[in-house]
Amino acid sequence: MADRIALAPASPAHVGPIAARMRAADVMECAAMGHSPRLALRTGLLSSSLCLTAIVDGRPEAMFGLVVTNALCGEGSPWMLGTDAIYRHPRAMLRWAPGILAAMFDSTPTLDNLVAAGNHRAIRYLGRIGFTIAKEVIMIAGTPFVRFSQERR
């Protein structure tokens, strides 16, 4: 069956539908960082130099982007928050990854962020698209996180 999924520029109109149905693992990550799902998405949208929404069957299901954290040193933090529906389309996610990563690397040659150690689906996906997952655990608000990173090849 063909993927019924498309990418679109992220919009404030996408925040509510994604926040209302966000994956439990993503909600937990938001909470550890002191944000509600709605606030995390809104902040990501406003802070990102690149921000896209994955639309499945006409419905916003995930938002992701790149926050440039240090333009002088070329460092950025990629992020993604979404609903369970986005993980039902792994082929599309893997197919888009090279182009999205290339666009991110155009802004910053170093990509680095944190993911909850228990967010196994996200960690597996990050590994498949070339990120290195650190072994060291970083505790934030009682939640264990691990760092993921990748440099432009």
For each residue, the residues with C-beta under 8 A, 3 or more apart:
1:
2:
3: 89 91 92
4: 56 57
5: 54 55 56 57 61 89 92
6: 54 55
7: 52 53 54 55 96
8: 11 52 53 55
9: 51 52 53
10: 14 45 48 51 52 53 63 65
11: 8 14 45 53
12: 15 42 45
13: 16 60
14: 10 11 17 18 41 53 60 63
15: 12 18 19 38 41 42 45 63
16: 13 19 20 38
17: 14 20 21 59 60
18: 14 15 21 22 37 41 53 60 61 62 63 81 82 83
19: 15 16 22 36 37 38 41
20: 16 17 37
21: 17 18 61 83 84 85
22: 18 19 26 27 30 37 81 82 83
23: 26 27 81 82 83 84 87
24: 27 28
25: 28 29 116 118 119 121 122
26: 22 23 29 30 37 81 82 119
27: 22 23 24 30 31 37
28: 24 25 31 32 116 118 119 143
29: 25 26 32 33 81 115 116 119 143 145
30: 22 26 27 33 35 36 37 39 40 81
31: 27 28 34 35 36 141 143
32: 28 29 116 140 141 142 143 145
33: 29 30 40 140 141
34: 31 141
35: 30 31 39 40 43
36: 19 30 31 39 40
37: 18 19 20 22 26 27 30 40 41 81
38: 15 16 19 41 42
39: 30 35 36 42 43
40: 30 33 35 36 37 43 44 81
41: 14 15 18 19 37 38 44 45 63 81
42: 12 15 38 39 45 46
43: 35 39 40 46 47
44: 40 41 47 48 51 63 65 67 79 81
45: 10 11 12 15 41 42 48 51 63 65
46: 42 43
47: 43 44 65 67
48: 10 44 45 51 65 66 67 79
49: 65 66 67 68 76 107
50: 65 66 103 104 107
51: 9 10 44 45 48 63 64 65 66
52: 7 8 9 10 63 64 65 100
53: 7 8 9 10 11 14 18 60 61 62 63
54: 5 6 7 60 61 62 63 64 82 86 89 92 93
55: 5 6 7 8 58 59 60 61
56: 4 5 59 61 85 86 88 89
57: 4 5
58: 55
59: 17 55 56 85
60: 13 14 17 18 53 54 55 63
61: 5 18 21 53 54 55 56 82 83 85 86
62: 18 53 54 80 81 82 83 86
63: 10 14 15 18 41 44 45 51 52 53 54 60 80 81 82
64: 51 52 54 78 79 80 81 82 100
65: 10 44 45 47 48 49 50 51 52 78 79 80
66: 48 49 50 51 76 77 78 79 103 104 107 108 111
67: 44 47 48 49 76 77 79
68: 49 71 75 76 107 108
69: 75 76 77 108 112
70: 73 74 75
71: 68 74 108
72:
73: 70 110
74: 70 71 108 109 110
75: 68 69 70 108 110 112
76: 49 66 67 68 69 104 107 108 110 111 112
77: 66 67 69 111 112 113
78: 64 65 66 104 111 113
79: 44 48 64 65 66 67 113
80: 62 63 64 65 122
81: 18 22 23 26 29 30 37 40 41 44 62 63 64
82: 18 22 23 26 54 61 62 63 64 85 86 87
83: 18 21 22 23 61 62 86
84: 21 23 87 88
85: 21 56 59 61 82 88 89
86: 54 56 61 62 82 83 89 93
87: 23 82 84 90 93 121
88: 56 84 85
89: 3 5 54 56 85 86 92 93
90: 87 93 94 125
91: 3 94 95
92: 3 5 54 89 95 96
93: 54 86 87 89 90 96 97 125
94: 90 91 97 128 129
95: 91 92
96: 7 92 93 99 100
97: 93 94 100 101 129
98: 101 102 129
99: 96 102 103
100: 52 64 96 97 103 104
101: 97 98 104 105 111 129 130 150
102: 98 99 105 106
103: 50 66 99 100 106 107
104: 50 66 76 78 100 101 107 108 111
105: 101 102 108 109 111 152
106: 102 103
107: 49 50 66 68 76 103 104
108: 66 68 69 71 74 75 76 104 105 111
109: 74 105 151 152
110: 73 74 75 76 149 150 151 152
111: 66 76 77 78 101 104 105 108 131 149 150 151
112: 69 75 76 77 147 148 149 150
113: 77 78 79 147 148 149
114: 138 140 145 146 147 148
115: 29 119 122 123 126 133 145 146 148
116: 25 28 29 32 119 122 143 144 145
117: 123 137 144 145 146
118: 25 28 144
119: 25 26 28 29 115 116 122 123
120: 123 124
121: 25 87 124 125
122: 25 80 115 116 119 125 126
123: 115 117 119 120 126 127 133 146 148
124: 120 121 127 128
125: 90 93 121 122 128 129
126: 115 122 123 129 131 133 148
127: 123 124 130 131 133
128: 94 124 125
129: 94 97 98 101 125 126
130: 101 127 150
131: 111 126 127 148 149 150
132: 148 149 150
133: 115 123 126 127 146 147 148
134: 146 147 148 149
135: 146
136: 146 147
137: 117 144 145 146
138: 114 144 145 146 147
139: 142 143 144 145
140: 32 33 114 143 145
141: 31 32 33 34
142: 32 139
143: 28 29 31 32 116 139 140
144: 116 117 118 137 138 139
145: 29 32 114 115 116 117 137 138 139 140
146: 114 115 117 123 133 134 135 136 137 138
147: 112 113 114 133 134 136 138
148: 112 113 114 115 123 126 131 132 133 134
149: 110 111 112 113 131 132 134
150: 101 110 111 112 130 131 132
151: 109 110 111
152: 105 109 110
153:
